[in-house]
């Protein structure tokens, strides 16, 4: 979880002040996140529950195994490369001449008058309809496919470029001519830069056309490519393979469009000056990379506990680690989004990333980041769901819900004294027990005690954050255990949160002395005592912010020592 700051939005006597703009921001986030992740989860549930026929709508989790099989038994990567090559070559052969003709049509009226009737007629013809003619003219090889793609986008790009030139202020051309600009200089220094926005609009549309045309031609005139994979799977009634082909086609389209967007970003530097895209450094700051220890150490510890039992699935360990990090990143981004939209976070607020406040990341970019992280985490969990069972899907949904509704929704958990409970359940009980169950297919007493210990330390980290923010939280009417209990009782609670985990691991050793390497965690007791004392005496928020970081460090040290102890126990033969 993120370092919490202040939370409840300004309220009136009757409740939260209505703000249509903020309400729209919240709805936008909900719709952005729900669109991909909810579709996958709903499809999985309906297929596995029998609500829809799994023969025709196989669960998404099964498609992962299908894709792996297709990669191993067929040349799936080769088909992808072939389709990409056909798209790019046909796109370049159609787009470059189209841009040149479009600029000429915009600059010189005789060229425009001559080509407009032809462009109008050809543009209206369904693009795939010219394939038979291309096969007759060029045969069934690659040439007919590439020419079909090039012809299908040529006039689309030309008309877009022409529109861009015609929309330019005529004074630019007049000034260039008065200064003695040649026709080539008019092309390069006036028409081309001025028409670039319209050109790239046409190129984006053309890229979509190119993908459609290539896949269509591969249906009937190819023995390779994604279109061939889809059509051949249809003829053999291999429904999962059809879905794999469709999904890969969608991913391919998204990837190529993103690549074109990057080219557009480089081609128009004046737009970058107005609004630069978020950099990798901005995103690392937004997700708060240093906080990821709280979402990775419990998984490592639970895996080491499974290693003691001799049952570790290392491939799934990697998938769970990545999915946990992505969910944590989504949680951090979501918290920043909701707190800023509600007007809670400011540039002076401690504990938040500040990317929205300083303009490094826009609201739209942040929404995309949240949706991407949640969806990617769910996709990574699909192979585990297919193997272990539907319970893992419910656990993934619960984790995503905890991350999303921690500061979001009509009842934000962190605003109603449920933050510590949420963190304890999500980053302790759910995470450790879920990982241990994936590895071993069972739940044990040591796994319960370890889960509780990691959850309590995660809650302690959050509680230290809330102690720091007692006064600002009260001003914003945020209910936390820290400001409900008062400073003295909150200090006692923190001491309990950081001390009970040591007792729980000692209990494991008392239950079975062969687990004695777990006593390595006792090395961290002096640090826990020091932090508990410091939180009881510090009053300055900046000094308390250091306590918050030390509490996060205690969680990391405890988890590393516990993992090391479990590894030693596994090597020495603990049971």
Buried (B, 14 or more C-beta within 10 A) or exposed (E): BBBBBBBBBEEEEEEBEEBEEBEEBBEBBBEBBBEBBBEBBEBBBBBBEEEBEBEEBBBBBBBBBBBEBBBEEEEBEEBBEBBBBBBBBBBBBBBEBBBBBBBBBBBBEEBBEEBBEEBEEBBEEEBBEBBEEBBEEBEEEBEBBBBBBBBBBBBBBBBBBBBBBBEBEEEBBEEBBEEEBEEEBBBEBBBBBBBBBBBBBBBBBBBBBBBBBBBBBBBBBBEBBBBBBBBBBBEEEBBBBBBBBBEBBEEBBEEBBEEBEEEBBEBBEEBEEEEEEBEEEBBEBBBBEEBBBBBBBBBBBBBBBBBBBEEBBEEBBEBBBBBBBBBBBBBBBBBBBBBBBBBBBEEEBBBBBBBBBEEBBBBEBBBBBBBBBBBBBBBBBBBBBBBBBBEBBEBBBBBBBBBBBBBBEEEBBBBEBBBBEBBBBBBBBBBBBBBBBBBBEEEBEBBBBBBBBBBBBBBBBBBBBBBBBBEBBBEBBBBBBBBBBEBEEBBEBBBEBBBBBBEBBBEBBEEBEEBBBBBBBEEBEEBBEEBBEBBBEBEEBEEBBBBBBBBBBBBBBBBBBBBBBBBBBBEEEBE
